[in-house]
Amino acid sequence: MKNIVIVASIKIKSEFRDEVYAQLVKLHKNTHTYDDGVVQYELHKEIGCENSFTFIEIWENEELLGVHEKKDYFLDFIAKLENKLENMSVQKLEKIDL
């Protein structure tokens, strides 16, 4: 099976920046603590935009990513984002072997 790469970008509404950032940090910690199959899971901030963040993730396979997406702490994270983001995009990618 091929690794799965996730690029998840969010832009937080200014008034919720600190609250949502704390949730991003919590998600990062929980994922590294409780998930199997994580090859890479890093949080990045967009240069010049204080409210834009991106997770770059690599998972061993789609099955383990699916397990992550069903964990209580992940579902809680998603629920706490409601109405606090300007936008969010998630790309699920697989590497092309050339």
Stockholm file with secondary structure:
# STOCKHOLM 1.0

chainA/1-98         MKNIVIVASIKIKSEFRDEVYAQLVKLHKNTHTYDDGVVQYELHKEIGCENSFTFIEIWENEELLGVHEKKDYFLDFIAKLENKLENMSVQKLEKIDL
#=GR chainA/1-98 SS CCCEEEEEEEEECGGGHHHHHHHHHHHHHHHHHHCSSEEEEEEEECTTCTTEEEEEEEESCHHHHHHHHHSHHHHHHHHHTTTCEEEEEEEEEECCCC
#=GC SS_cons        CCCEEEEEEEEECGGGHHHHHHHHHHHHHHHHHHCSSEEEEEEEECTTCTTEEEEEEEESCHHHHHHHHHSHHHHHHHHHTTTCEEEEEEEEEECCCC
//
